[in-house]
Amino acid sequence: MSTTGLQTRQASDQIRRVIFITAAAAMGGFLFGYDSAVINGAVAAIRDRYSIGSGALAQVVAVALIGSAIGAATAGRLADRIGRIHVMRIAAGLFLVSAFGSALPFTLWDLAMWRIIGGIGIGMASVIGPAYIAEVAPPAYRGRLGSFQQAAIIFGIALSQLVNYAILQIAGGEQRGTIAGLEAWQWMLGVMAVPALLYGLVSFTIPESPRYLISVDRTAEAKKVLADVEGENIDLDARVAEIHQAMRSEHKSTFKDLLGGRFGFLPVVWIGIGLAVFQQLVGINVAFYYSATLWQSVGIDPSSSFLFSFTTSIINIIGTVIAMALVDRIGRKPLALIGSIGMTVSLALDAWAFSAKTGSGATASLPHAQGMVALISAHSFVLFFGLSWGVVVWVMLGEMFPNRIRAAALGLAASVLWIANWVVTATFPSLSDWNLSGAYVIYAIFAGLSILFVLRFVPETQGKTLEEMG
């Protein structure tokens, strides 16, 4: 074989290895998406089984997000102490315990506790996935590989809706229909044990982050990982020296390290917080946590509402694929702007369509024209989110912070993201009861504000190494 052919083969093997490592790490994102969205199929059944109103129902759905904030806040520091891979395994264990507990609850509060445990796993996965991928991915491919996290999230969301729909059909179209002694919604929550177990097992097949290995003086192992992911033709000693030099001035980042700006936090930390907040306050998770009950509230039958939940997830996948193709070509900032404009228009159209809703409960309906607009604009909203903010935020949070504050800043931003998610999730049932159209007006306003935020504050991080960030 010629030297050129050998080099081409080595490069191909290296890319395949990096893709495998990234995909394995992104399994946490899959569980993040699956566990977050699977509750969509159980909402109505939980309301009926425990005879609760909108407020209590919202808390049961949203309580997992409190756990997510806790998991996100602790994952970065924990990863600096015990390594990225061990944190992945802890998250997998929490997912597994949550799946069994949620499927077999004794009371409503016991169900809430299991959801909090699963939420902690979600929070950990939301931090460790993008951080690990950013640390092992070569700079030239980091945007596309970083988007594996969001791709895994939305694939997890889609599969959860497909599994929910299949279980619903087996149970005769009834969320409380029984299958082998358990109600359908219990099976929906329990099936999560399968990917949780797979995530735990696959974590044993990937290497530790080279930056963590260097931080604990395991340089020989770090060189081997760098050779695998960046190619053996690089100067490994120089690469290790570059990473080591970037880390020499670092210490274990704490909350205090994030302070020092004009308004408390450093400017880059505020930008990260802003990205996290806007990603959630546009109301994206209403589409994934409540879509089945949302469509039922405007007169669509349960089976069709579950089907629309699945088609929404497919649209999200399409949007994410588009983002993966474009994020390293046109940059993070232009993609975010395109998404913000598209989401603003789509949400405004949804608000207009839902304003025509008549009746409530079983008698609720929309006129045909408004019903079509609502369906089309709801799907276009998810498409624009998927091709922009769904991917861009996770890529940027993984790469925008200077090395000296990355762990703490990413943990804070992810925690804020989950708190914002909780706010939207906990308030939507009551907002919907008050005025469904009004709820979408609020989300449209935040989408519009995100345009101004990106234009004024968000920097472009495309093509820079992590060491260049700080």
DRENDO-1510 file (C-alpha; in Angstrom, 1 decimal, always signed):
<recs>
REC; n; res; u; v; w
REC; 1; MET; +0.0; +0.0; +0.0 .
REC; 2; SER; +1.4; +3.5; -0.9 .
REC; 3; THR; +2.2; +6.0; +1.8 .
REC; 4; THR; -0.7; +8.2; +0.7 .
REC; 5; GLY; -3.1; +5.2; +0.8 .
REC; 6; LEU; -1.9; +4.3; +4.3 .
REC; 7; GLN; -2.4; +7.8; +5.5 .
REC; 8; THR; -5.9; +7.9; +4.0 .
REC; 9; ARG; -6.8; +4.7; +5.7 .
REC; 10; GLN; -5.4; +5.8; +9.0 .
REC; 11; ALA; -7.3; +9.1; +8.8 .
REC; 12; SER; -10.5; +7.1; +8.0 .
REC; 13; ASP; -9.9; +4.8; +11.0 .
REC; 14; GLN; -9.3; +7.8; +13.2 .
REC; 15; ILE; -12.6; +9.5; +12.1 .
REC; 16; ARG; -14.5; +6.3; +12.7 .
REC; 17; ARG; -13.0; +6.0; +16.1 .
REC; 18; VAL; -13.9; +9.6; +17.0 .
REC; 19; ILE; -17.4; +9.1; +15.8 .
REC; 20; PHE; -17.8; +6.0; +17.8 .
REC; 21; ILE; -16.5; +7.6; +21.0 .
REC; 22; THR; -18.8; +10.7; +20.4 .
REC; 23; ALA; -21.8; +8.5; +19.7 .
REC; 24; ALA; -21.2; +6.4; +22.8 .
REC; 25; ALA; -20.9; +9.6; +25.0 .
REC; 26; ALA; -24.0; +11.0; +23.4 .
REC; 27; MET; -26.0; +8.0; +24.7 .
REC; 28; GLY; -26.4; +10.2; +27.8 .
REC; 29; GLY; -28.1; +12.7; +25.5 .
REC; 30; PHE; -30.4; +9.9; +24.2 .
REC; 31; LEU; -31.5; +9.1; +27.8 .
REC; 32; PHE; -31.8; +12.8; +28.5 .
REC; 33; GLY; -34.3; +13.1; +25.6 .
REC; 34; TYR; -36.1; +9.8; +26.3 .
REC; 35; ASP; -36.6; +10.4; +30.0 .
REC; 36; SER; -37.6; +14.1; +29.5 .
REC; 37; ALA; -40.3; +13.3; +26.9 .
REC; 38; VAL; -41.6; +9.9; +27.9 .
REC; 39; ILE; -43.8; +11.6; +30.6 .
REC; 40; ASN; -45.8; +13.0; +27.6 .
REC; 41; GLY; -47.6; +9.7; +27.2 .
REC; 42; ALA; -48.4; +9.4; +30.9 .
REC; 43; VAL; -49.8; +12.9; +31.8 .
REC; 44; ALA; -53.5; +12.2; +31.3 .
REC; 45; ALA; -53.3; +8.8; +33.0 .
REC; 46; ILE; -51.5; +10.2; +36.0 .
REC; 47; ARG; -54.1; +13.0; +36.3 .
REC; 48; ASP; -56.9; +10.4; +36.2 .
REC; 49; ARG; -55.3; +7.7; +38.5 .
REC; 50; TYR; -54.4; +10.2; +41.3 .
REC; 51; SER; -57.4; +12.6; +40.7 .
REC; 52; ILE; -55.3; +15.7; +40.6 .
REC; 53; GLY; -55.7; +19.2; +39.1 .
REC; 54; SER; -53.5; +21.1; +36.7 .
REC; 55; GLY; -51.3; +22.6; +39.4 .
REC; 56; ALA; -50.4; +19.3; +41.0 .
REC; 57; LEU; -50.0; +17.6; +37.6 .
REC; 58; ALA; -47.6; +20.3; +36.5 .
REC; 59; GLN; -45.4; +19.7; +39.6 .
REC; 60; VAL; -45.3; +15.9; +39.0 .
REC; 61; VAL; -44.2; +16.5; +35.4 .
REC; 62; ALA; -41.8; +19.3; +36.2 .
REC; 63; VAL; -40.3; +18.0; +39.4 .
REC; 64; ALA; -37.7; +16.0; +37.4 .
REC; 65; LEU; -36.3; +19.3; +36.3 .
REC; 66; ILE; -35.4; +20.2; +39.8 .
REC; 67; GLY; -33.4; +17.1; +39.9 .
REC; 68; SER; -31.9; +18.1; +36.6 .
REC; 69; ALA; -30.7; +21.4; +38.0 .
REC; 70; ILE; -29.1; +19.6; +40.9 .
REC; 71; GLY; -27.4; +17.1; +38.6 .
REC; 72; ALA; -26.2; +19.8; +36.2 .
REC; 73; ALA; -24.8; +21.9; +39.1 .
REC; 74; THR; -22.8; +19.0; +40.6 .
REC; 75; ALA; -21.7; +17.1; +37.4 .
REC; 76; GLY; -18.8; +19.5; +36.4 .
REC; 77; ARG; -17.1; +19.4; +39.8 .
REC; 78; LEU; -17.6; +15.7; +40.2 .
REC; 79; ALA; -16.2; +15.1; +36.7 .
REC; 80; ASP; -13.1; +17.1; +37.6 .
REC; 81; ARG; -12.6; +14.9; +40.7 .
REC; 82; ILE; -13.4; +11.3; +39.5 .
REC; 83; GLY; -13.3; +11.7; +35.7 .
REC; 84; ARG; -15.9; +12.1; +32.9 .
REC; 85; ILE; -16.5; +8.3; +32.4 .
REC; 86; HIS; -17.4; +7.7; +36.1 .
REC; 87; VAL; -19.9; +10.5; +36.0 .
REC; 88; MET; -21.5; +8.8; +32.9 .
REC; 89; ARG; -21.8; +5.6; +34.9 .
REC; 90; ILE; -23.4; +7.3; +37.8 .
REC; 91; ALA; -25.9; +9.0; +35.5 .
REC; 92; ALA; -26.7; +5.6; +33.9 .
REC; 93; GLY; -27.4; +4.1; +37.4 .
REC; 94; LEU; -29.7; +6.9; +38.3 .
REC; 95; PHE; -31.6; +6.5; +35.1 .
REC; 96; LEU; -32.0; +2.8; +35.7 .
REC; 97; VAL; -33.2; +3.2; +39.3 .
REC; 98; SER; -35.7; +5.9; +38.2 .
REC; 99; ALA; -37.1; +3.7; +35.4 .
REC; 100; PHE; -38.0; +0.9; +37.8 .
REC; 101; GLY; -39.3; +3.2; +40.5 .
REC; 102; SER; -41.4; +5.3; +38.2 .
REC; 103; ALA; -43.0; +2.2; +36.7 .
REC; 104; LEU; -44.0; +0.8; +40.1 .
REC; 105; PRO; -45.0; +3.8; +42.3 .
REC; 106; PHE; -47.0; +3.4; +45.4 .
REC; 107; THR; -48.2; +7.0; +45.6 .
REC; 108; LEU; -48.1; +10.2; +43.7 .
REC; 109; TRP; -45.3; +11.5; +45.9 .
REC; 110; ASP; -43.3; +8.4; +45.5 .
REC; 111; LEU; -43.6; +8.8; +41.8 .
REC; 112; ALA; -42.3; +12.3; +42.1 .
REC; 113; MET; -39.3; +11.1; +44.1 .
REC; 114; TRP; -38.3; +8.6; +41.4 .
REC; 115; ARG; -38.7; +11.4; +38.8 .
REC; 116; ILE; -36.3; +13.6; +40.8 .
REC; 117; ILE; -33.7; +10.8; +40.8 .
REC; 118; GLY; -34.1; +10.4; +37.1 .
REC; 119; GLY; -33.8; +14.2; +36.8 .
REC; 120; ILE; -30.4; +14.2; +38.5 .
REC; 121; GLY; -29.3; +11.7; +35.9 .
REC; 122; ILE; -30.6; +14.0; +33.1 .
REC; 123; GLY; -28.8; +17.0; +34.6 .
REC; 124; MET; -25.5; +15.1; +34.8 .
REC; 125; ALA; -25.9; +13.8; +31.2 .
REC; 126; SER; -26.7; +17.4; +30.0 .
REC; 127; VAL; -23.3; +18.6; +31.3 .
REC; 128; ILE; -21.0; +15.7; +30.9 .
REC; 129; GLY; -22.0; +14.8; +27.3 .
REC; 130; PRO; -21.1; +18.2; +25.6 .
REC; 131; ALA; -18.1; +18.7; +27.9 .
REC; 132; TYR; -16.6; +15.3; +27.1 .
REC; 133; ILE; -17.3; +15.5; +23.4 .
REC; 134; ALA; -15.7; +19.0; +23.2 .
REC; 135; GLU; -12.6; +17.6; +25.0 .
REC; 136; VAL; -12.1; +14.6; +22.7 .
REC; 137; ALA; -13.2; +16.1; +19.3 .
REC; 138; PRO; -10.6; +17.5; +16.9 .
REC; 139; PRO; -11.3; +21.3; +16.5 .
REC; 140; ALA; -12.1; +21.0; +12.8 .
REC; 141; TYR; -15.0; +18.6; +13.5 .
REC; 142; ARG; -16.0; +19.8; +17.0 .
REC; 143; GLY; -19.2; +21.5; +15.9 .
REC; 144; ARG; -20.5; +18.5; +14.0 .
REC; 145; LEU; -19.5; +16.1; +16.7 .
REC; 146; GLY; -20.8; +18.4; +19.4 .
REC; 147; SER; -24.2; +18.3; +17.7 .
REC; 148; PHE; -24.3; +14.5; +18.3 .
REC; 149; GLN; -25.5; +15.4; +21.8 .
REC; 150; GLN; -28.5; +17.2; +20.5 .
REC; 151; ALA; -29.1; +14.5; +17.8 .
REC; 152; ALA; -29.1; +11.9; +20.6 .
REC; 153; ILE; -31.5; +14.0; +22.6 .
REC; 154; ILE; -34.0; +14.4; +19.8 .
REC; 155; PHE; -33.7; +10.8; +18.8 .
REC; 156; GLY; -34.4; +9.9; +22.4 .
REC; 157; ILE; -37.5; +12.1; +22.3 .
REC; 158; ALA; -38.7; +10.6; +19.0 .
REC; 159; LEU; -38.2; +7.0; +20.2 .
REC; 160; SER; -40.0; +7.7; +23.5 .
REC; 161; GLN; -43.1; +8.9; +21.5 .
REC; 162; LEU; -42.9; +6.0; +19.2 .
REC; 163; VAL; -42.7; +3.5; +22.1 .
REC; 164; ASN; -45.5; +5.3; +23.9 .
REC; 165; TYR; -47.7; +5.1; +20.8 .
REC; 166; ALA; -46.9; +1.4; +20.4 .
REC; 167; ILE; -47.7; +0.7; +24.0 .
REC; 168; LEU; -50.9; +2.7; +23.7 .
REC; 169; GLN; -52.0; +0.5; +20.7 .
REC; 170; ILE; -51.2; -2.7; +22.6 .
REC; 171; ALA; -53.3; -1.4; +25.5 .
REC; 172; GLY; -56.3; -0.8; +23.2 .
REC; 173; GLY; -55.8; +2.9; +22.9 .
REC; 174; GLU; -56.2; +3.5; +26.7 .
REC; 175; GLN; -53.4; +5.0; +28.7 .
REC; 176; ARG; -54.7; +3.2; +31.8 .
REC; 177; GLY; -55.3; -0.1; +29.8 .
REC; 178; THR; -53.5; -3.0; +31.4 .
REC; 179; ILE; -50.7; -5.0; +29.9 .
REC; 180; ALA; -49.4; -8.0; +32.0 .
REC; 181; GLY; -50.8; -6.5; +35.1 .
REC; 182; LEU; -49.4; -3.0; +34.7 .
REC; 183; GLU; -51.2; +0.0; +33.2 .
REC; 184; ALA; -49.9; +1.3; +29.9 .
REC; 185; TRP; -48.4; +4.5; +31.3 .
REC; 186; GLN; -46.3; +2.4; +33.8 .
REC; 187; TRP; -44.8; +0.5; +30.9 .
REC; 188; MET; -44.1; +3.8; +29.1 .
REC; 189; LEU; -42.0; +4.9; +32.1 .
REC; 190; GLY; -40.4; +1.5; +32.8 .
REC; 191; VAL; -39.1; +0.9; +29.3 .
REC; 192; MET; -36.4; +3.5; +30.0 .
REC; 193; ALA; -34.5; +0.8; +31.9 .
REC; 194; VAL; -33.3; -0.7; +28.6 .
REC; 195; PRO; -31.4; +2.3; +27.2 .
REC; 196; ALA; -30.2; +3.2; +30.7 .
REC; 197; LEU; -28.5; -0.3; +31.0 .
REC; 198; LEU; -27.0; +0.1; +27.5 .
REC; 199; TYR; -25.6; +3.5; +28.4 .
REC; 200; GLY; -23.9; +2.0; +31.4 .
REC; 201; LEU; -22.4; -0.8; +29.4 .
REC; 202; VAL; -21.2; +1.4; +26.5 .
REC; 203; SER; -19.3; +3.7; +28.9 .
REC; 204; PHE; -16.8; +0.8; +29.4 .
REC; 205; THR; -15.9; +1.0; +25.7 .
REC; 206; ILE; -14.7; +4.6; +25.5 .
REC; 207; PRO; -11.5; +6.3; +26.8 .
REC; 208; GLU; -11.3; +8.9; +29.5 .
REC; 209; SER; -10.9; +12.6; +28.4 .
REC; 210; PRO; -7.3; +13.5; +27.6 .
REC; 211; ARG; -7.6; +16.7; +29.5 .
REC; 212; TYR; -8.7; +14.9; +32.7 .
REC; 213; LEU; -5.9; +12.3; +32.2 .
REC; 214; ILE; -3.4; +15.1; +32.0 .
REC; 215; SER; -4.8; +16.8; +35.0 .
REC; 216; VAL; -4.2; +13.6; +37.1 .
REC; 217; ASP; -0.7; +13.0; +35.6 .
REC; 218; ARG; -1.7; +10.1; +33.4 .
REC; 219; THR; +0.2; +11.6; +30.5 .
REC; 220; ALA; +0.9; +8.3; +28.7 .
REC; 221; GLU; -2.8; +7.4; +28.6 .
REC; 222; ALA; -3.6; +10.9; +27.4 .
REC; 223; LYS; -1.2; +10.6; +24.5 .
REC; 224; LYS; -2.8; +7.4; +23.4 .
REC; 225; VAL; -6.2; +9.0; +23.4 .
REC; 226; LEU; -5.0; +12.0; +21.5 .
REC; 227; ALA; -3.4; +9.8; +18.9 .
REC; 228; ASP; -6.7; +7.9; +18.5 .
REC; 229; VAL; -8.8; +11.0; +18.1 .
REC; 230; GLU; -6.5; +13.6; +16.5 .
REC; 231; GLY; -4.2; +11.3; +14.5 .
REC; 232; GLU; -0.8; +9.8; +15.1 .
REC; 233; ASN; +0.9; +12.3; +12.8 .
REC; 234; ILE; +0.5; +15.1; +15.3 .
REC; 235; ASP; +3.3; +16.0; +17.7 .
REC; 236; LEU; +1.9; +14.4; +20.8 .
REC; 237; ASP; +4.4; +16.0; +23.1 .
REC; 238; ALA; +3.6; +19.4; +21.8 .
REC; 239; ARG; -0.2; +18.7; +22.0 .
REC; 240; VAL; +0.2; +17.6; +25.6 .
REC; 241; ALA; +2.3; +20.6; +26.4 .
REC; 242; GLU; -0.3; +22.9; +24.9 .
REC; 243; ILE; -3.1; +21.4; +27.0 .
REC; 244; HIS; -0.9; +21.3; +30.1 .
REC; 245; GLN; +0.1; +24.9; +29.6 .
REC; 246; ALA; -3.6; +25.9; +29.3 .
REC; 247; MET; -4.3; +24.0; +32.5 .
REC; 248; ARG; -1.3; +25.2; +34.5 .
REC; 249; SER; -3.0; +28.5; +35.4 .
REC; 250; GLU; -6.2; +26.7; +36.1 .
REC; 251; HIS; -7.6; +25.6; +39.4 .
REC; 252; LYS; -10.7; +23.6; +40.2 .
REC; 253; SER; -13.2; +26.2; +39.1 .
REC; 254; THR; -15.8; +27.3; +41.6 .
REC; 255; PHE; -18.8; +29.6; +41.6 .
REC; 256; LYS; -16.6; +32.4; +42.9 .
REC; 257; ASP; -14.5; +32.2; +39.8 .
REC; 258; LEU; -17.5; +33.1; +37.7 .
REC; 259; LEU; -17.8; +36.5; +39.5 .
REC; 260; GLY; -16.1; +39.7; +38.6 .
REC; 261; GLY; -18.1; +41.4; +35.9 .
REC; 262; ARG; -20.1; +44.6; +36.0 .
REC; 263; PHE; -23.3; +42.9; +36.9 .
REC; 264; GLY; -21.9; +40.2; +39.1 .
REC; 265; PHE; -20.9; +37.4; +36.7 .
REC; 266; LEU; -18.3; +37.7; +34.0 .
REC; 267; PRO; -19.8; +38.7; +30.7 .
REC; 268; VAL; -19.2; +35.3; +29.0 .
REC; 269; VAL; -21.1; +33.7; +31.9 .
REC; 270; TRP; -24.0; +36.0; +31.4 .
REC; 271; ILE; -24.0; +35.1; +27.7 .
REC; 272; GLY; -24.1; +31.4; +28.6 .
REC; 273; ILE; -26.9; +32.0; +31.0 .
REC; 274; GLY; -28.8; +33.9; +28.3 .
REC; 275; LEU; -28.4; +31.1; +25.8 .
REC; 276; ALA; -29.7; +28.6; +28.3 .
REC; 277; VAL; -32.7; +30.8; +29.3 .
REC; 278; PHE; -33.8; +31.7; +25.8 .
REC; 279; GLN; -33.5; +28.1; +24.6 .
REC; 280; GLN; -36.2; +27.1; +27.2 .
REC; 281; LEU; -38.5; +30.2; +27.4 .
REC; 282; VAL; -39.5; +29.9; +23.8 .
REC; 283; GLY; -41.6; +27.0; +25.1 .
REC; 284; ILE; -40.0; +24.1; +23.2 .
REC; 285; ASN; -40.6; +21.5; +25.9 .
REC; 286; VAL; -44.3; +22.2; +25.8 .
REC; 287; ALA; -44.1; +20.3; +22.5 .
REC; 288; PHE; -42.4; +17.4; +24.1 .
REC; 289; TYR; -43.9; +17.2; +27.6 .
REC; 290; TYR; -47.5; +18.2; +26.8 .
REC; 291; SER; -48.1; +17.8; +23.1 .
REC; 292; ALA; -50.5; +14.8; +23.5 .
REC; 293; THR; -52.7; +16.7; +26.0 .
REC; 294; LEU; -52.3; +19.9; +24.0 .
REC; 295; TRP; -53.8; +18.5; +20.9 .
REC; 296; GLN; -56.5; +16.7; +22.9 .
REC; 297; SER; -57.4; +20.1; +24.4 .
REC; 298; VAL; -58.3; +21.5; +21.0 .
REC; 299; GLY; -60.4; +18.5; +19.9 .
REC; 300; ILE; -58.0; +15.9; +18.5 .
REC; 301; ASP; -58.6; +12.3; +19.6 .
REC; 302; PRO; -56.0; +10.6; +21.8 .
REC; 303; SER; -54.6; +8.2; +19.2 .
REC; 304; SER; -54.1; +11.0; +16.7 .
REC; 305; SER; -52.6; +13.3; +19.4 .
REC; 306; PHE; -49.9; +10.6; +20.1 .
REC; 307; LEU; -49.2; +10.3; +16.4 .
REC; 308; PHE; -48.8; +14.1; +16.1 .
REC; 309; SER; -46.4; +13.9; +19.1 .
REC; 310; PHE; -44.3; +11.4; +17.1 .
REC; 311; THR; -44.4; +13.4; +13.9 .
REC; 312; THR; -43.2; +16.5; +15.8 .
REC; 313; SER; -40.3; +14.4; +17.0 .
REC; 314; ILE; -39.4; +13.4; +13.4 .
REC; 315; ILE; -39.5; +17.0; +12.4 .
REC; 316; ASN; -37.1; +17.7; +15.2 .
REC; 317; ILE; -34.7; +15.1; +13.9 .
REC; 318; ILE; -34.8; +16.6; +10.4 .
REC; 319; GLY; -34.0; +20.0; +11.9 .
REC; 320; THR; -31.1; +18.6; +13.9 .
REC; 321; VAL; -29.7; +16.9; +10.8 .
REC; 322; ILE; -29.8; +20.2; +9.0 .
REC; 323; ALA; -28.0; +21.9; +11.9 .
REC; 324; MET; -25.3; +19.2; +12.0 .
REC; 325; ALA; -24.7; +19.8; +8.3 .
REC; 326; LEU; -24.5; +23.6; +8.7 .
REC; 327; VAL; -23.0; +24.4; +12.1 .
REC; 328; ASP; -19.4; +24.2; +11.0 .
REC; 329; ARG; -20.1; +25.7; +7.6 .
REC; 330; ILE; -22.1; +28.9; +8.3 .
REC; 331; GLY; -21.3; +29.2; +12.0 .
REC; 332; ARG; -23.1; +29.1; +15.3 .
REC; 333; LYS; -24.4; +32.7; +15.3 .
REC; 334; PRO; -26.0; +32.9; +11.8 .
REC; 335; LEU; -27.8; +29.5; +12.6 .
REC; 336; ALA; -29.1; +30.9; +15.9 .
REC; 337; LEU; -30.5; +34.0; +14.1 .
REC; 338; ILE; -32.2; +31.9; +11.4 .
REC; 339; GLY; -33.9; +29.8; +14.1 .
REC; 340; SER; -35.0; +32.7; +16.2 .
REC; 341; ILE; -36.7; +34.4; +13.3 .
REC; 342; GLY; -38.4; +31.2; +12.2 .
REC; 343; MET; -39.6; +30.4; +15.8 .
REC; 344; THR; -41.0; +33.9; +16.3 .
REC; 345; VAL; -43.1; +33.7; +13.2 .
REC; 346; SER; -44.3; +30.1; +13.9 .
REC; 347; LEU; -45.2; +30.8; +17.5 .
REC; 348; ALA; -47.1; +34.0; +16.5 .
REC; 349; LEU; -49.1; +31.9; +14.0 .
REC; 350; ASP; -49.8; +29.3; +16.7 .
REC; 351; ALA; -51.1; +32.0; +19.1 .
REC; 352; TRP; -53.4; +33.3; +16.4 .
REC; 353; ALA; -54.7; +29.8; +15.6 .
REC; 354; PHE; -55.4; +28.9; +19.2 .
REC; 355; SER; -57.3; +32.1; +19.8 .
REC; 356; ALA; -60.1; +30.5; +17.7 .
REC; 357; LYS; -60.5; +27.6; +20.1 .
REC; 358; THR; -64.1; +27.0; +21.3 .
REC; 359; GLY; -65.4; +24.8; +24.0 .
REC; 360; SER; -63.3; +22.8; +26.5 .
REC; 361; GLY; -62.6; +19.2; +27.5 .
REC; 362; ALA; -64.3; +16.7; +25.2 .
REC; 363; THR; -66.2; +19.5; +23.4 .
REC; 364; ALA; -63.0; +21.6; +22.5 .
REC; 365; SER; -62.3; +22.3; +18.8 .
REC; 366; LEU; -60.7; +24.6; +16.3 .
REC; 367; PRO; -62.1; +25.8; +13.0 .
REC; 368; HIS; -60.6; +23.8; +10.1 .
REC; 369; ALA; -58.4; +26.7; +8.8 .
REC; 370; GLN; -57.0; +27.5; +12.2 .
REC; 371; GLY; -56.5; +23.8; +13.0 .
REC; 372; MET; -54.3; +23.4; +9.9 .
REC; 373; VAL; -52.4; +26.6; +10.7 .
REC; 374; ALA; -51.8; +25.3; +14.3 .
REC; 375; LEU; -50.5; +21.9; +13.1 .
REC; 376; ILE; -48.2; +23.4; +10.4 .
REC; 377; SER; -46.8; +26.2; +12.5 .
REC; 378; ALA; -46.3; +23.9; +15.5 .
REC; 379; HIS; -44.2; +21.6; +13.3 .
REC; 380; SER; -42.4; +24.5; +11.7 .
REC; 381; PHE; -41.6; +25.9; +15.2 .
REC; 382; VAL; -40.0; +22.6; +16.1 .
REC; 383; LEU; -38.1; +22.5; +12.8 .
REC; 384; PHE; -36.6; +26.0; +13.3 .
REC; 385; PHE; -35.7; +25.1; +16.9 .
REC; 386; GLY; -34.1; +21.9; +15.8 .
REC; 387; LEU; -32.0; +23.4; +13.1 .
REC; 388; SER; -30.7; +26.2; +15.4 .
REC; 389; TRP; -31.0; +26.6; +19.1 .
REC; 390; GLY; -31.4; +22.9; +19.8 .
REC; 391; VAL; -27.9; +22.3; +18.5 .
REC; 392; VAL; -26.2; +25.6; +18.7 .
REC; 393; VAL; -26.7; +26.1; +22.5 .
REC; 394; TRP; -25.2; +22.8; +23.4 .
REC; 395; VAL; -22.3; +23.2; +21.0 .
REC; 396; MET; -21.6; +26.7; +22.3 .
REC; 397; LEU; -21.9; +25.8; +26.0 .
REC; 398; GLY; -19.4; +23.1; +25.4 .
REC; 399; GLU; -16.8; +25.4; +23.8 .
REC; 400; MET; -17.4; +29.1; +24.7 .
REC; 401; PHE; -16.0; +29.3; +28.2 .
REC; 402; PRO; -12.3; +29.8; +29.0 .
REC; 403; ASN; -10.6; +26.7; +30.4 .
REC; 404; ARG; -10.2; +28.1; +33.8 .
REC; 405; ILE; -13.9; +28.4; +34.4 .
REC; 406; ARG; -15.3; +25.9; +31.9 .
REC; 407; ALA; -16.6; +23.2; +34.4 .
REC; 408; ALA; -18.2; +25.7; +36.8 .
REC; 409; ALA; -19.6; +27.9; +34.0 .
REC; 410; LEU; -21.1; +25.0; +32.1 .
REC; 411; GLY; -22.6; +23.6; +35.3 .
REC; 412; LEU; -24.2; +27.0; +36.1 .
REC; 413; ALA; -25.5; +27.5; +32.6 .
REC; 414; ALA; -27.0; +24.0; +32.5 .
REC; 415; SER; -28.6; +24.5; +35.9 .
REC; 416; VAL; -30.2; +27.7; +34.8 .
REC; 417; LEU; -31.4; +25.9; +31.6 .
REC; 418; TRP; -33.1; +23.3; +33.7 .
REC; 419; ILE; -34.7; +25.9; +36.0 .
REC; 420; ALA; -36.0; +27.8; +33.0 .
REC; 421; ASN; -37.3; +24.5; +31.7 .
REC; 422; TRP; -39.0; +23.9; +35.1 .
REC; 423; VAL; -40.6; +27.3; +34.9 .
REC; 424; VAL; -42.1; +26.6; +31.5 .
REC; 425; THR; -43.2; +23.1; +32.3 .
REC; 426; ALA; -44.7; +24.0; +35.7 .
REC; 427; THR; -46.7; +26.9; +34.4 .
REC; 428; PHE; -48.0; +25.6; +31.0 .
REC; 429; PRO; -51.0; +23.6; +32.4 .
REC; 430; SER; -52.3; +26.7; +34.3 .
REC; 431; LEU; -51.5; +29.1; +31.4 .
REC; 432; SER; -53.3; +26.7; +29.1 .
REC; 433; ASP; -56.3; +26.7; +31.4 .
REC; 434; TRP; -56.2; +30.5; +31.5 .
REC; 435; ASN; -55.6; +31.2; +27.8 .
REC; 436; LEU; -53.8; +28.8; +25.4 .
REC; 437; SER; -53.3; +31.6; +22.8 .
REC; 438; GLY; -51.9; +33.9; +25.5 .
REC; 439; ALA; -49.3; +31.3; +26.5 .
REC; 440; TYR; -48.1; +31.1; +22.9 .
REC; 441; VAL; -48.0; +35.0; +22.7 .
REC; 442; ILE; -45.6; +34.8; +25.7 .
REC; 443; TYR; -43.4; +32.2; +24.0 .
REC; 444; ALA; -43.4; +34.3; +20.8 .
REC; 445; ILE; -42.2; +37.4; +22.7 .
REC; 446; PHE; -39.2; +35.4; +24.1 .
REC; 447; ALA; -38.4; +34.1; +20.6 .
REC; 448; GLY; -38.4; +37.7; +19.3 .
REC; 449; LEU; -36.1; +38.8; +22.2 .
REC; 450; SER; -33.7; +36.0; +21.4 .
REC; 451; ILE; -33.0; +37.7; +18.0 .
REC; 452; LEU; -31.9; +40.9; +19.7 .
REC; 453; PHE; -29.8; +38.8; +22.2 .
REC; 454; VAL; -27.9; +37.0; +19.5 .
REC; 455; LEU; -27.3; +40.1; +17.5 .
REC; 456; ARG; -26.0; +42.1; +20.5 .
REC; 457; PHE; -24.2; +39.7; +22.7 .
REC; 458; VAL; -23.4; +36.2; +21.3 .
REC; 459; PRO; -19.9; +35.8; +19.9 .
REC; 460; GLU; -18.9; +33.3; +17.1 .
REC; 461; THR; -16.9; +30.3; +18.4 .
REC; 462; GLN; -16.5; +28.5; +15.1 .
REC; 463; GLY; -13.0; +27.1; +14.3 .
REC; 464; LYS; -11.3; +28.0; +17.6 .
REC; 465; THR; -9.6; +25.4; +19.8 .
REC; 466; LEU; -10.7; +25.2; +23.4 .
REC; 467; GLU; -7.3; +26.7; +24.5 .
REC; 468; GLU; -8.0; +29.8; +22.4 .
REC; 469; MET; -11.2; +30.5; +24.3 .
REC; 470; GLY; -9.3; +31.7; +27.3 .
</recs>
